[in-house]
Amino acid sequence: MIRIENKLQNLRELHDMKQQDVAKALGVSRSTYANYESGRRAPDIDTLMRLADIYGITLDELTGHQVKPANGIKLTNQAMRLLKSFNQLPAPAQEWYISHMAFDVKAVKYSPELQPAVVAEKLNAKK
């Protein structure tokens, strides 16, 4: 359960609001809102979203949630460009490229005549 009662009180006071003001904005009774601040009740997700809207913050800021990077994988600009182009290909072409990349990685073959500038020049010549 998310424990945000202190945060709710701090945000309310920071915005110079009374419990009744926040309760009215949420469409709940003052006692219901007071229970949120005291920790006797936890607001549901819809109420949390409305609270975030009232205070002009994100749900992550409201709840104190911090996003952790997935598996520590960071994509370079080149990898992002590759994925963008790759995702535009039909599935059979994607499989073809995957199999060829796997072969190239194992074979560790790189041909200087296939440098990016040369390939781009050949592509432009075909247009």
C-alpha positions in Angstrom: 0.0 0.0 0.0 1.2 3.5 -0.8 1.7 5.6 2.3 1.4 9.2 1.2 -0.5 10.8 4.1 2.3 13.2 5.1 2.8 14.2 1.4 -0.9 15.0 1.1 -0.8 17.3 4.1 2.3 19.0 3.0 1.0 19.6 -0.5 -2.3 20.9 0.8 -0.6 23.3 3.1 1.9 24.3 0.4 -1.1 25.3 -1.8 -2.7 27.1 1.1 -5.8 24.9 1.1 -8.0 23.5 3.8 -9.0 19.9 4.0 -12.5 21.0 3.0 -11.1 22.7 -0.1 -9.4 19.5 -1.3 -12.3 17.3 -0.4 -14.6 19.5 -2.4 -12.3 19.4 -5.4 -12.2 15.6 -5.1 -15.9 15.3 -4.7 -15.6 13.5 -1.3 -16.5 14.5 2.3 -14.0 16.3 4.4 -13.9 13.3 6.8 -13.0 11.0 3.9 -10.2 13.3 2.9 -9.1 13.6 6.5 -8.8 9.8 6.6 -6.4 10.0 3.6 -4.2 12.4 5.4 -4.3 10.4 8.7 -3.5 7.1 6.9 -6.8 5.5 8.1 -7.8 5.1 4.4 -5.8 5.0 1.2 -7.1 6.9 -1.9 -7.9 4.7 -4.9 -6.1 5.3 -8.2 -8.7 7.6 -9.6 -8.5 9.8 -6.4 -4.7 9.8 -6.7 -4.9 11.0 -10.3 -7.3 13.8 -9.3 -5.0 14.8 -6.4 -2.0 14.9 -8.8 -4.1 17.1 -11.1 -5.1 19.4 -8.2 -1.5 19.9 -7.2 -0.1 20.0 -10.8 2.2 17.1 -10.3 2.7 13.6 -11.7 1.5 10.4 -9.9 5.2 9.5 -9.5 5.8 12.7 -7.7 2.7 12.3 -5.5 3.5 8.7 -4.5 7.3 9.1 -4.4 7.7 6.3 -7.1 11.0 6.3 -8.9 11.3 4.5 -12.2 14.3 2.1 -12.3 15.9 1.5 -15.7 14.9 -1.9 -17.2 17.9 -4.3 -16.9 20.3 -1.4 -17.1 20.0 -1.5 -20.9 20.8 1.8 -22.5 20.5 2.2 -26.3 22.9 4.3 -28.2 21.7 6.7 -31.0 22.9 4.2 -33.5 20.9 1.4 -31.9 17.8 3.6 -31.8 18.3 4.4 -35.5 18.7 0.7 -36.3 15.5 -0.2 -34.4 13.5 2.5 -36.0 14.4 1.3 -39.5 14.1 -2.4 -38.5 10.6 -1.9 -37.1 9.5 -0.5 -40.5 10.4 -3.8 -42.2 7.9 -6.6 -42.7 8.4 -9.7 -40.4 10.1 -11.9 -43.0 12.7 -9.2 -43.8 13.3 -8.7 -40.0 14.0 -12.4 -39.7 16.4 -12.3 -42.6 18.3 -9.4 -41.1 18.4 -11.1 -37.7 19.9 -14.3 -39.2 22.5 -12.3 -41.2 23.5 -10.2 -38.2 23.9 -13.4 -36.1 26.1 -14.9 -38.9 28.2 -11.7 -39.2 28.7 -11.6 -35.4 30.0 -15.2 -35.4 32.1 -14.8 -38.5 33.4 -11.4 -37.4 33.4 -10.4 -41.1 33.3 -6.7 -42.0 33.9 -5.6 -45.5 35.4 -2.1 -45.9 33.5 -1.7 -49.2 30.2 -1.8 -47.2 31.0 1.3 -45.1 27.9 3.5 -44.5 29.0 6.2 -47.0 29.5 3.6 -49.8 26.1 1.9 -49.0 24.3 5.3 -48.9 26.0 6.2 -52.2 24.8 3.0 -53.8 21.3 3.5 -52.5 21.1 7.1 -53.8 22.4 5.9 -57.2 19.4 3.5 -57.5 16.9 6.3 -57.0 
